[in-house]
Amino acid sequence: MPMSRVVRERLTGMEGAMARPAHPPALRAVKKTRVYEDIVTQISDLISQGRLKSGDQLPAERELSETFKVSRTSVREAIRALESMGLVQSRAGDGTFVSAPSIESLIQPMASALFHEKRSQVELFETRRIIEPELAALAAERATPEDLARMEVILADQERAIAGGGSGVDADSAFHFAIAEAARNAVLLRLVNAIVDLLHQSREKSLQTENRPRLSYLKHRDILEALKKGDPEEAERLMREHIEGIEENIFSPSREAASGAARP
């Protein structure tokens, strides 16, 4: 089924003069940082605004790539993220369609707003400490050889990025998401995907500190070895230590400053 003219107009903001709103939410070329997240934000905004409705078909991957001026790989990553959020559904041979309203589509805008509050960031990390160690334990029991092979590729990408002087943040996020997928729990997968996206800025901040990218890579390597051994207890322990280390790295300086200010 070809994409309708109405949907294309909603995406590009090219409606006729009679239909064009005062400030049409047209898509724009994205920045080179966090490319797929910018795509996700633009499309999810159109959905939340009602400009894209349940059942509307998105443009083909090639057309989205040209519109956003990004690679088709970035478009595929964005579509996967939107699917995990429950906002779109890909149908083999037909294309990608906007899904019916879901719990995720209602929660996501509220969660994004809360992220700007410092206390909410702390609470999101508390949520991560509760969920991600258990996901690692489930992944140790349920991961397939294909899952483990994919994680190896991700860690190889992370190691190359770090060796080249980068933070490896994209591979870092991908590794955590791959574990959530390997746990084979669709509800938890969607929740973790939302949390990881919300914490992306904090993740980048953490990986900017000295030696942190390398430490993150080494901890990921330990977790993967526990998954390969099928050891849920070890995988859970290592993931908890990893999350706690990230949290301490991000929040301890501010806590110490606050504590110092409170001293007489």
C-alpha positions in Angstrom: 0.0 0.0 0.0 1.6 3.3 -1.1 1.9 6.0 1.5 -1.0 8.4 1.2 -0.5 12.0 0.1 -2.1 13.2 3.4 0.5 11.4 5.5 3.4 12.7 3.4 2.0 16.2 3.8 1.7 15.8 7.6 5.4 14.7 7.7 6.8 17.4 5.5 4.5 20.3 6.5 3.7 20.8 2.8 -0.1 21.0 3.1 -1.9 23.5 0.9 -2.4 27.1 2.2 -5.9 26.3 3.4 -4.8 23.3 5.5 -1.4 24.6 6.7 -1.4 25.5 10.4 0.4 28.6 11.6 3.4 26.6 12.7 3.4 23.3 10.9 5.6 20.6 12.7 7.6 19.9 9.5 10.5 17.5 9.7 14.0 18.9 9.5 17.5 17.7 8.9 18.8 16.3 12.2 22.0 17.1 14.0 24.9 14.6 13.7 24.8 13.7 17.4 22.3 11.2 18.7 20.9 11.0 15.1 18.3 8.2 15.7 17.0 9.9 18.9 16.3 13.1 17.0 14.3 11.1 14.4 12.4 9.4 17.2 11.6 12.7 18.8 10.3 14.3 15.6 8.1 11.4 14.7 6.8 10.8 18.2 6.0 14.6 18.5 3.9 14.4 15.3 2.1 11.4 16.8 1.4 13.1 20.2 0.2 16.2 18.4 -2.2 14.2 16.4 -0.6 15.1 13.1 0.1 11.4 12.5 -2.8 9.1 13.5 -3.3 5.5 14.2 -3.1 3.5 10.9 -1.1 6.2 9.0 1.7 4.7 7.0 5.2 6.2 7.4 7.3 6.9 4.3 9.6 4.2 3.0 13.1 3.9 4.6 14.8 5.5 1.6 12.4 8.5 1.6 12.9 9.1 5.4 16.6 8.9 4.9 16.5 11.6 2.2 14.1 13.8 4.3 16.2 13.6 7.5 19.5 13.7 5.5 20.8 10.7 7.5 21.9 7.2 6.7 19.3 4.4 6.3 20.9 2.7 9.3 19.9 5.6 11.5 16.4 5.4 10.1 16.2 1.7 10.9 17.5 2.3 14.5 14.8 5.0 14.9 12.0 2.7 13.7 13.2 0.0 16.0 13.1 2.4 18.9 9.6 3.6 17.9 8.4 0.0 17.7 9.8 -0.7 21.2 7.9 2.4 22.5 4.7 1.0 21.0 4.3 4.0 18.7 4.6 2.2 15.3 4.3 -1.3 13.9 6.3 -2.7 11.0 4.3 -5.2 8.7 6.4 -7.4 6.5 5.8 -6.5 2.9 3.5 -3.6 3.7 5.5 -0.9 5.5 5.5 0.8 8.9 2.3 2.1 10.4 1.4 4.3 13.4 0.0 2.1 16.1 -3.1 2.6 18.2 -2.6 4.7 21.3 -0.8 2.7 24.0 0.3 3.1 27.6 3.8 3.9 26.4 2.7 6.7 24.2 0.9 8.3 27.1 3.7 7.8 29.6 6.6 8.9 27.4 5.8 12.7 27.3 5.3 12.8 31.0 8.6 10.9 31.6 10.5 13.2 29.3 9.2 16.2 31.3 10.1 14.6 34.6 13.7 14.0 33.4 14.4 17.7 33.6 14.0 17.5 37.4 17.2 16.5 39.2 15.2 14.4 41.7 13.5 12.5 38.9 16.9 11.6 37.4 17.8 10.0 40.8 14.6 8.1 40.8 15.1 6.9 37.3 18.5 5.4 38.4 16.7 3.8 41.3 14.3 2.2 38.7 17.3 1.1 36.7 18.9 -0.6 39.7 15.7 -2.5 40.3 15.1 -3.6 36.7 18.4 -4.0 34.8 20.1 -6.5 37.2 17.0 -8.8 36.9 17.0 -8.4 33.1 20.6 -9.5 33.1 19.7 -12.6 35.2 16.9 -13.4 32.7 19.2 -12.9 29.8 21.7 -15.3 31.3 18.9 -17.9 31.2 17.3 -17.0 27.9 19.9 -15.5 25.6 20.3 -17.3 22.3 23.7 -17.8 20.5 22.5 -15.0 18.1 21.9 -12.7 21.0 25.4 -13.3 22.4 27.0 -12.9 19.0 25.2 -9.6 18.6 26.5 -8.4 22.0 30.1 -9.3 20.9 29.7 -7.1 17.8 28.4 -4.3 19.9 31.3 -4.5 22.4 33.8 -4.7 19.4 32.2 -1.4 18.2 32.5 0.1 21.7 36.2 -0.9 22.0 36.9 0.6 18.5 35.1 3.9 19.4 37.1 4.2 22.7 40.4 3.4 21.0 39.6 6.2 18.5 39.2 8.7 21.3 35.4 8.6 21.5 33.1 7.8 24.4 31.4 4.8 22.9 28.1 6.0 24.1 26.0 4.6 21.2 27.5 1.1 21.7 27.1 1.5 25.5 23.3 2.1 25.1 23.0 -0.7 22.4 24.6 -3.2 24.8 22.1 -2.5 27.6 19.2 -2.7 25.1 20.5 -6.0 23.7 20.4 -7.5 27.2 16.8 -6.3 27.6 15.9 -7.9 24.3 17.6 -11.2 25.3 15.5 -11.3 28.5 12.5 -12.0 26.3 10.1 -9.8 28.3 8.3 -7.3 26.0 6.9 -5.2 28.8 10.3 -4.8 30.5 11.9 -4.2 27.2 9.7 -1.2 26.5 10.2 0.2 29.9 14.0 -0.1 29.7 14.0 1.5 26.3 12.2 4.5 27.7 14.6 4.8 30.6 17.8 4.4 28.5 16.6 7.1 26.2 15.8 9.5 29.1 19.2 8.8 30.6 21.2 9.3 27.4 22.5 12.7 28.4 23.5 11.4 31.8 25.2 8.5 30.2 27.2 10.9 27.9 28.2 12.9 31.0 29.4 9.9 32.8 31.5 8.7 29.9 33.2 12.0 29.6 35.1 11.5 32.9 38.6 10.1 32.8 38.9 6.4 32.1 35.1 5.9 32.4 34.6 4.7 28.8 37.2 2.0 29.3 35.8 1.0 32.7 32.3 0.7 31.1 33.6 -1.5 28.3 35.4 -3.8 30.8 32.3 -4.1 32.9 30.2 -4.9 29.8 32.8 -7.6 28.9 32.4 -9.2 32.4 28.6 -9.1 32.1 28.7 -10.8 28.7 31.0 -13.5 30.0 28.4 -14.2 32.8 25.7 -14.4 30.1 27.7 -16.8 28.1 28.2 -19.1 31.1 24.4 -18.9 31.8 25.1 -17.7 35.3 22.1 -15.5 36.3 23.4 -14.7 39.8 26.7 -13.5 38.5 25.1 -11.5 35.7 22.7 -9.9 38.2 25.5 -8.9 40.6 27.7 -7.5 37.8 24.9 -5.5 36.3 24.0 -4.0 39.7 27.6 -3.0 40.4 27.8 -1.5 36.9 24.6 0.6 37.4 25.7 1.7 40.9 29.1 2.7 39.5 27.5 4.9 36.8 25.1 6.5 39.4 28.0 7.3 41.8 30.0 8.8 39.0 27.2 11.1 38.0 25.7 12.1 41.3 28.5 11.9 43.9 30.1 15.3 43.1 26.8 17.1 43.4 26.0 15.3 46.6 29.4 16.1 48.1 29.0 19.8 47.1 25.5 19.9 48.7 26.8 18.2 51.8 29.7 20.6 52.1 27.4 23.6 51.7 25.3 22.3 54.5 28.2 22.0 56.9 28.6 24.9 59.4 
